[in-house]
Amino acid sequence: MYQREDVNVGKLLKRLPKSVRDKVLADSFLDDCWSIFKKFDTFSKEKLEGQMLWKALLAALPESYRKAILSNQYGWSLQQDSVFAFTGCGRDGEAAVTFIKFPEYVRFTLALIMHKYSANAKVLDCKMALKPQEADHSKRKTKVVASLGPASWSEEMIPKMIEAGTDIFRLNCSHRRGGDFERVYPLIRKYSRMLGRRVEVLGDLQGPKFRVAELAGDPVPLVEGEVFEFGICKDDNDHIRPGRITMKSTVEQRALVKAAKAGIDLLIEDGLMKVNVIEKLSDTELKVKVVRGGKLKARKGVNVPDVEIDCAALTEKDIEDAEYLLQLDPPVEYICVSFAQKAQDLQELIDIM
């Protein structure tokens, strides 16, 4: 059985014919895959397995590869090799692929085909796609940044991560509470000295948050083509419900809705759902059309990549966190601004320094 890490997807996809490669690597390929997934996800479980996953995979693969598979050119073991290697499940595990991971799974299967077979279905040397592991970290030109959080910032785990090759530890200021940073930061410096490795620290400021409001009831289904109101909460009871999506009234979120214009996209829950502004009713109210649907739950993130929002990059919490990171002994080597839109946003941090 293949292991997922045995297949260098990025390298192998470059060996596809140009017409196929361009299609598979295009942004539109994601939407095509998600559309196919929904067609076969008849019970809206947002995951596929078994026969339905196999049918969806065949529908998503380029035609020439689909025909080759159906003519048994690659052997019937391909489905098992791809799904078990991708999910990491054993034969008795739940070898299911989720909605959000489906395009990645299709690309992985194509890479696996290139990994196992040539264009004439002859077995390739499996070592062709693998890079030899370099154990001497000093020879690496690229630094490894590892995020620390509740699952990894124990005194036992930090030295193991340094020995594994971490060059920079990222401290997410969203997690700065309860004295955790005060405990963890000295451990990083302590084990860096003990192990003789130069390890730096990056403090990642949280930045302003944009989220939808609470639900009035159950999660609201967003169906492609439906039109919704999208606006700032009019009062404490103006929650998300069928036909209306709301955001709480904060300085940042009012600025987001005010900056939105007809034609721009709003991405919800890391892009899992997408709506398009079809009309601006006021500085606090929009009319939107669902482009990519799903089930909308409370407090999911909202992102507007094509709009400059008129609000400060640093919140009061960010300023407090930056001042804390700078007074550490020694100070952190890097501070990351999470919502920089223009030069002035960086100057706000520089002024604190």
C-alpha positions as MATLAB code, in Angstrom:
seq = 'MYQREDVNVGKLLKRLPKSVRDKVLADSFLDDCWSIFKKFDTFSKEKLEGQMLWKALLAALPESYRKAILSNQYGWSLQQDSVFAFTGCGRDGEAAVTFIKFPEYVRFTLALIMHKYSANAKVLDCKMALKPQEADHSKRKTKVVASLGPASWSEEMIPKMIEAGTDIFRLNCSHRRGGDFERVYPLIRKYSRMLGRRVEVLGDLQGPKFRVAELAGDPVPLVEGEVFEFGICKDDNDHIRPGRITMKSTVEQRALVKAAKAGIDLLIEDGLMKVNVIEKLSDTELKVKVVRGGKLKARKGVNVPDVEIDCAALTEKDIEDAEYLLQLDPPVEYICVSFAQKAQDLQELIDIM';
ca = [
       0.000    0.000    0.000;
       1.261    3.454   -0.889;
       1.660    6.152    1.759;
       0.441    9.684    1.037;
       3.881   11.165    1.671;
       5.335    8.808   -0.978;
       3.600   10.768   -3.731;
       5.073   14.178   -4.613;
       1.873   15.642   -6.053;
       3.248   18.993   -7.234;
       6.168   17.416   -9.082;
       4.120   14.655  -10.651;
       1.347   16.913  -11.920;
       3.953   18.827  -13.920;
       4.451   15.647  -15.982;
       0.848   15.666  -17.210;
       0.215   16.761  -20.819;
       0.023   20.563  -20.922;
      -3.679   20.724  -21.807;
      -4.559   18.441  -18.896;
      -2.106   20.109  -16.518;
      -3.462   23.604  -17.219;
      -7.023   22.439  -16.583;
      -6.215   20.569  -13.369;
      -4.174   23.427  -11.870;
      -6.651   26.177  -12.804;
      -8.770   27.821  -10.075;
     -11.915   26.799  -11.952;
     -11.016   23.142  -11.365;
     -12.001   23.565   -7.693;
     -15.513   24.714   -8.585;
     -15.849   21.927  -11.166;
     -14.880   19.303   -8.584;
     -17.180   20.714   -5.910;
     -20.082   20.762   -8.390;
     -19.473   17.084   -9.216;
     -19.183   16.241   -5.508;
     -22.600   17.783   -4.767;
     -24.149   15.783   -7.604;
     -23.120   12.507   -5.962;
     -23.587   13.638   -2.329;
     -27.289   12.805   -2.485;
     -27.783   12.795    1.299;
     -25.864   16.080    1.892;
     -23.404   14.422    4.279;
     -20.562   16.561    2.830;
     -18.453   13.413    2.442;
     -18.313   10.568   -0.082;
     -17.152    6.983    0.254;
     -17.325    3.670   -1.563;
     -19.138    3.498   -4.874;
     -20.335    7.130   -4.835;
     -16.788    8.387   -4.256;
     -15.531    6.220   -7.116;
     -18.222    7.576   -9.473;
     -17.481   11.174   -8.464;
     -13.750   10.621   -8.957;
     -14.276    9.218  -12.458;
     -16.515   12.166  -13.351;
     -13.908   14.669  -12.134;
     -10.880   13.118  -13.876;
      -9.908   14.328  -17.369;
     -11.647   12.308  -20.088;
      -8.553   10.483  -21.381;
      -7.699    9.209  -17.886;
     -11.312    8.266  -17.177;
     -11.432    6.173  -20.373;
      -8.109    4.525  -19.549;
      -9.364    3.557  -16.094;
     -12.684    2.215  -17.389;
     -10.820    0.105  -19.958;
      -8.800   -1.323  -17.056;
      -5.581    0.169  -18.387;
      -4.401    0.979  -14.873;
      -5.894   -2.009  -13.074;
      -8.819   -2.071  -10.652;
      -6.576   -1.535   -7.632;
      -6.275    2.175   -8.443;
      -9.345    3.241   -6.437;
      -8.199    1.453   -3.290;
      -4.629    2.705   -3.672;
      -5.780    6.322   -4.043;
      -8.493    6.517   -1.380;
      -6.653    4.585    1.339;
      -3.359    6.415    0.716;
      -5.086    9.824    0.640;
      -7.215    9.351    3.766;
      -4.615    7.373    5.712;
      -7.290    4.805    6.614;
      -6.651    1.108    6.759;
      -8.903   -1.394    5.051;
     -11.215   -1.349    8.059;
     -11.206    2.422    8.511;
     -13.654    5.024    7.231;
     -12.090    5.780    3.857;
     -14.221    8.834    3.126;
     -13.290   12.132    1.410;
     -14.894   15.402    2.515;
     -16.360   18.099    0.272;
     -13.548   20.583    0.887;
     -10.828   17.949    0.264;
     -12.324   16.444   -2.904;
     -10.399   18.582   -5.484;
      -7.163   17.767   -3.635;
      -8.099   14.070   -3.753;
      -8.683   14.182   -7.536;
      -5.280   15.812   -8.057;
      -3.698   13.238   -5.744;
      -5.186   10.398   -7.800;
      -3.798   11.875  -11.012;
      -0.382   12.177   -9.383;
      -0.638    8.573   -8.200;
      -1.336    7.467  -11.769;
       1.813    9.272  -12.903;
       3.633    7.751   -9.930;
       2.637    4.168  -10.789;
       2.356    4.159  -14.561;
       3.784    5.718  -17.698;
       1.533    6.854  -20.537;
       1.658    3.253  -21.822;
       0.689    1.849  -18.415;
       4.163    0.524  -17.699;
       5.234    0.603  -14.071;
       7.577    3.450  -13.184;
      10.400    3.379  -10.704;
       8.729    4.688   -7.532;
      11.868    6.582   -6.549;
      11.400    8.955   -9.491;
       9.042   11.216   -7.527;
      10.792   11.080   -4.160;
      13.445   13.466   -2.866;
      16.139   12.030   -0.622;
      15.796   13.228    2.956;
      18.450   15.741    4.010;
      19.266   15.254    7.681;
      21.741   18.165    7.930;
      19.509   21.168    8.666;
      22.349   23.625    8.016;
      22.199   22.785    4.294;
      18.571   23.819    3.913;
      17.984   27.150    2.162;
      14.372   27.441    3.325;
      13.381   27.900    6.954;
      10.741   25.776    8.634;
       8.080   27.730   10.550;
       6.085   25.703   13.090;
       2.967   27.045   14.813;
       2.725   26.444   18.529;
      -0.605   26.011   20.258;
      -2.305   24.076   23.049;
      -1.530   20.749   21.353;
       2.192   21.383   20.873;
       3.592   23.895   23.364;
       4.408   21.445   26.145;
       7.911   21.187   27.597;
       8.112   17.676   26.156;
       7.143   18.625   22.599;
       9.142   21.841   22.031;
      12.619   20.195   22.071;
      11.327   17.424   19.794;
      10.147   20.029   17.283;
      13.518   21.789   17.410;
      15.340   18.504   16.809;
      12.976   17.770   13.903;
      14.170   20.957   12.156;
      12.057   23.906   13.311;
      13.798   27.227   12.585;
      11.016   29.607   13.663;
       8.220   29.093   16.170;
       5.014   30.975   15.402;
       3.039   32.181   18.407;
      -0.572   32.897   17.469;
      -1.679   35.878   19.540;
      -5.259   34.658   19.299;
      -4.140   32.124   21.938;
      -2.451   34.651   24.244;
      -4.352   34.206   27.453;
      -3.974   32.665   30.885;
      -0.187   33.078   31.046;
       0.546   30.540   28.287;
       3.005   32.780   26.407;
       4.776   33.633   29.666;
       5.347   29.902   30.203;
       6.135   28.868   26.614;
       8.512   31.641   25.490;
      11.260   30.852   28.060;
      11.026   27.154   27.069;
      11.790   28.015   23.437;
      14.865   30.019   24.396;
      15.959   27.400   26.952;
      15.896   24.441   24.559;
      17.336   26.457   21.696;
      20.444   27.050   23.846;
      20.562   23.479   25.181;
      20.357   21.910   21.707;
      22.751   24.409   20.096;
      20.235   25.481   17.441;
      19.383   29.045   16.459;
      15.598   29.141   16.769;
      13.680   32.385   16.221;
      10.171   33.405   17.252;
       7.404   35.016   15.200;
       4.503   36.711   16.966;
       1.416   36.618   14.732;
      -1.039   39.388   15.601;
      -4.693   38.417   15.407;
      -5.923   41.446   13.445;
      -9.570   42.442   13.032;
     -12.040   39.561   12.775;
     -14.927   39.426   10.320;
     -17.599   36.864   11.181;
     -21.274   36.263   10.549;
     -23.578   36.591   13.551;
     -25.463   34.004   15.579;
     -28.196   31.730   14.234;
     -31.882   32.289   14.930;
     -32.378   28.513   14.697;
     -30.803   25.659   12.753;
     -27.928   26.139   10.267;
     -29.214   27.944    7.177;
     -28.765   26.204    3.804;
     -27.325   28.475    1.118;
     -28.529   27.159   -2.242;
     -26.796   28.243   -5.459;
     -28.790   30.955   -7.201;
     -30.795   32.045   -4.150;
     -30.830   35.738   -3.195;
     -30.246   36.793    0.439;
     -30.139   39.991    2.438;
     -26.668   40.552    3.897;
     -26.304   43.261    6.504;
     -25.321   44.541    9.907;
     -27.524   43.397   12.811;
     -30.323   45.922   13.362;
     -30.721   44.834   16.983;
     -29.726   42.047   19.366;
     -32.335   39.695   17.883;
     -31.373   40.178   14.215;
     -29.795   36.730   13.812;
     -29.076   34.626   10.713;
     -32.195   33.034    9.259;
     -33.457   31.842    5.869;
     -33.224   34.772    3.468;
     -30.975   36.910    5.702;
     -27.300   36.787    6.711;
     -26.124   39.220    9.387;
     -22.914   40.413   11.036;
     -22.667   42.021   14.470;
     -22.199   45.791   14.570;
     -18.496   46.431   15.142;
     -16.275   49.148   13.670;
     -14.500   46.644   11.407;
     -17.634   44.845   10.218;
     -19.522   48.056    9.483;
     -16.498   49.132    7.412;
     -16.589   45.836    5.494;
     -20.245   46.180    4.485;
     -19.771   49.860    3.679;
     -16.830   49.064    1.369;
     -18.680   46.303   -0.497;
     -19.862   47.105   -4.017;
     -22.023   45.362   -6.575;
     -20.050   42.661   -8.370;
     -17.628   41.723   -5.588;
     -17.551   38.319   -3.898;
     -17.848   37.600   -0.180;
     -16.150   34.378    0.907;
     -17.604   32.601    3.927;
     -15.964   29.902    6.075;
     -12.551   29.986    4.351;
     -14.165   30.110    0.907;
     -16.299   27.023    1.432;
     -19.295   29.217    0.562;
     -19.337   32.246   -1.743;
     -21.927   34.954   -2.361;
     -21.835   37.769   -4.900;
     -23.112   41.288   -4.190;
     -25.826   42.085   -6.725;
     -27.077   45.315   -5.151;
     -25.955   47.749   -2.461;
     -29.018   48.948   -0.555;
     -27.185   51.161    1.983;
     -23.927   51.392    3.923;
     -25.190   48.593    6.182;
     -27.323   46.467    3.839;
     -26.531   44.418    0.730;
     -28.387   42.046   -1.527;
     -26.322   38.972   -2.449;
     -26.678   35.906   -4.663;
     -25.306   32.511   -3.630;
     -22.533   31.374   -5.995;
     -21.245   28.412   -3.987;
     -23.620   27.014   -1.419;
     -23.432   25.055    1.803;
     -24.816   25.048    5.337;
     -24.172   28.366    7.094;
     -23.447   28.078   10.804;
     -22.898   30.738   13.451;
     -19.728   32.859   13.731;
     -18.097   31.652   10.501;
     -15.403   33.870    9.013;
     -16.021   36.319    6.165;
     -13.359   37.503    3.739;
     -13.515   40.097    0.944;
     -10.270   39.733   -1.037;
     -11.072   42.361   -3.688;
     -11.992   45.263   -1.395;
      -9.902   47.691    0.684;
     -11.677   48.063    4.010;
     -11.389   51.399    5.792;
     -10.384   50.215    9.252;
      -7.188   50.026   11.263;
      -4.984   46.979   10.753;
      -4.206   46.871   14.468;
      -6.956   46.454   17.037;
      -6.553   47.404   20.693;
      -5.687   43.756   21.396;
      -3.051   43.782   18.627;
      -1.376   46.870   20.097;
      -1.338   45.277   23.539;
       0.067   42.020   22.104;
       2.756   43.835   20.085;
       3.905   45.766   23.149;
       4.098   42.501   25.084;
       6.145   40.747   22.347;
       8.595   43.648   22.214;
       9.223   43.746   25.967;
      10.217   40.061   26.112;
      13.881   39.329   26.874;
      15.088   38.919   24.190;
      12.281   40.359   22.038;
      10.755   38.186   19.308;
      12.580   38.356   15.985;
       9.443   38.803   13.871;
       5.964   40.294   14.256;
       3.357   39.470   11.627;
       0.522   41.894   10.801;
      -2.506   39.834    9.782;
      -4.579   42.456    7.979;
      -2.180   44.767    6.132;
      -3.805   46.571    3.207;
      -1.517   49.572    2.754;
       1.813   51.023    3.905;
       0.197   52.970    6.754;
      -0.939   49.694    8.340;
       2.699   48.652    8.772;
       3.663   52.110   10.005;
       1.233   51.674   12.916;
       3.325   48.720   14.108;
       6.634   50.465   13.410;
       5.508   53.404   15.587;
       5.001   50.990   18.482;
       8.513   49.655   17.997;
];
